[in-house]
Amino acid sequence: MFQWPVSPEPGRDEDPGQVEDWLAWCEAVEEQLGPDEDEPEDAAPWDADLDALIAECREITAEEAALAARAAQRGLPGGTPVADGRRGPGQPGSAHCRPGEFRSRAAGFGAGMALDVMPGCGALAGFAAEAAGEDDRYAGACDDEVAGAIAAWDRVEAYAAARKCAAVAEFIRRRAEPGCAVQGTARMPEGWDESAAAEVAGVLAESRYAADTVLGLAHDLEVRLPGTRAAFRDGILRQSKVAIIARATAVLDPAEARAAERLVLDRAGRLTPGALRAAIARAVMEVAPKKARKRREVAAKFARVERWAEDSGNAALAGRELPPDEVFAVEQRIAWWAGELKKAGLEGGTDELRARALLDLLLGVDSRPGHAGAAAPGGFAGRVTLTVPLTTAAGLAYRPGEIPGIGPIDPWLARDLAAAAARNPATTWCVTVTDGQGHAVGHGCARPEPKRHRKRAGPGTRDGPGFAFTPEEGLGGCASPGAGRTCWSASIRSPRRTAITGSRPGVMIPGAGCGI
């Protein structure tokens, strides 16, 4: 790391005033470069005109401030530009420095600056507090610097929570369950004495359930999720995301849990909670598909309806651990009836009408104006998109499927849902062919078979590009999840000079993907 010259006076370094000083500074920097070390790619040339660079930076900053002022005068969303994307070490929002002049105490929190890429730690908290000032107003800071400070405090918060979990882990070591030997490099026991939860609940003024949750998370981070623990301590992952990973990997042994976390940690910091939940669920299914299936089946035995009071004084109702396909059918039926209520003139927003539709369907009433007391009509057909790899549908692999809005589903559930779809004549069957990187290179959907011509029913012609689908009865080795032995062979033709062709028996699943 370069040892930059330090000004003899406190505060900001002044610009080199003499040519001799500037040349001496350049030579000092060159001497500090190792034999195999080059100057940074973004380093200014040794003969750069500093006055011109400073003038350009000030001009950029002045233009941004003028644009923000004009926007504010017109009542438009104003403010100076803020770097886009997640901020922090290794994150896209901090990958580049913004041009301009930054002179406030929060300058180090600008995009790509030293404090913007600093991991969470106590020192970062001190720098952020100094930048905020006594009044927490960040005097003189531009919007990007304030945004960087927000991200820095987020890393500090995660760092503090990680250190708290480390302290809880040490408490577990001191309250090991009698007879439990310590294991691994973390020297953690397999279990802890039941008094530990009561003690932690007491010092935190928390419920026993919340204390057990903290103990479990601290134990998992030490024993099963070392990569997640490191990202937690650096502030890349906040506690809510750490908890998502810990819950998803709870059914795995330590080696499997570490394998699953490795599949998501490279992007976990910049994923939203929902996206991270889907990513780690898919990773668990890829690492241990049978355990993922068992967890779903066991959890289904605890299906329940929960009722509780809202803070507003209203009430809430929720169904838990329900079959995904039936939940989708119910949700679509609610959406359909909410649409009928809206067309009939019932006032309310989308959410309010959906809630009213749920109550109508459960209570068997009709809330449409002029239909008071009448029963809600039936006659509804739902639709859901199910994506299943062809190898999974054929029983040749255990890759997870996916349902939009639900996320990844284990291979067994995917095959069961495909079988249910196969029994419905209104089901639309599609095939997507992907390359080795998972990119779609072909797609086709089967139309209903013509009454006079049942040998082929699919887009494209026999000789042109497209897909042709042919039903084949009794194909050997075909593991169809539906009734009977009807399978499909897909012939893929390409108009390219080097034709991409392939034909194999398999089961056509809605939105299925395969690599041929």
Secondary structure by P-SEA (a helix, b strand, c coil): ccccccccccccccccccaaaaaaaaaaaaaaccccccccccccccccaaaaaaaaaaaaaaaaaaaaaaaaaacccccccccccccccccccccccccccccccccccccccccccccccaaaaaaaaaaaccccccccccaaaaaaaaaaaaaaaaaaaaaaaaaaaaaaaaacccccccccccccccccccaaaaaaaaaacccaaaaaaaaaaaaaaacccaaaaaaaaaccccaaaaaaaaaaaccccaaaaaaaaaacccccccccaaaaaaaaaaaaaaacaaaaaaaaaaaaaacbbbbbbccccccccccccccaaaaaaaaaaaaaaaaaaaaacccccaaaaaaaaaaaaaacccccccccccccccbbbbbbbbbbbccccccccbbbbbccccccccaaaaaaaaaaaaacccbbbbbbbbcccccccbbbbbcccccccccccccccccccbbbbbbbccccccccccccbbbbbbbbbbccccccccccccccccbbbbcc
